[in-house]
Amino acid sequence: MSSNDTKHVQTELNEDEYERFREFASEHGLSLKEAGHKALIEWIERQQQADPNDPAFTVLDDLEDESLPETAETDARDEDDLVDEWNGSDQSFTLAEDPSAQS
């Protein structure tokens, strides 16, 4: 990367934060510049990941937690009941072509 392709950022740390950052960089064999760069990139990537606590991902858990009222009725049957009721013929059939497979 040429110097024209880079941008510079700056931040302020209190003494304790700076010391923790300096020690971390040293323990990992990194300069402060390298450690800061890695930290920023990792933070950005982590922020761009989906939040597993987002309601879009927890809605099914919420539904499972809700119990049905005692008056709820269902027509749930087991597979054997359904097979016993089958009155159709045993004729074979062919599925239609998948339209998405055609170009």
C-alpha positions, 0 to 999 in steps of 0.5 A, spaced: 500 500 500 502 506 498 502 512 503 496 515 498 492 509 499 492 509 507 488 514 512 490 515 519 486 515 525 488 517 532 485 516 539 486 517 546 487 512 552 488 514 559 494 511 562 491 505 565 488 503 558 495 505 554 499 501 559 494 495 558 494 496 550 502 496 550 503 490 554 498 486 550 502 489 544 508 487 547 506 480 549 504 478 542 510 481 538 506 487 535 508 494 535 503 499 537 501 501 530 500 493 528 496 492 535 491 498 533 490 496 526 488 489 528 484 491 534 480 496 529 479 491 524 477 485 528 472 490 532 469 492 525 468 485 523 465 483 530 460 489 529 458 487 522 456 479 524 449 478 526 447 479 533 444 472 536 440 476 541 436 479 535 429 478 536 429 475 528 433 469 531 430 468 538 422 468 535 422 461 535 425 460 542 420 465 544 414 461 541 417 454 544 417 457 551 409 459 550 405 454 552 398 452 548 392 454 552 389 447 555 383 448 550 387 448 544 385 443 539 389 439 534 388 434 529 395 431 530 395 424 528 401 419 528 403 417 521 400 410 522 393 413 522 394 417 516 397 411 512 391 407 514 386 413 512 390 413 505 384 411 499 388 413 493 391 409 488 398 406 487 399 409 480 405 412 479 406 420 477 411 424 474 413 431 477 413 437 473 420 440 471 423 445 475 422 452 472 428 454 476 432 449 472 431 452 465 435 457 462 
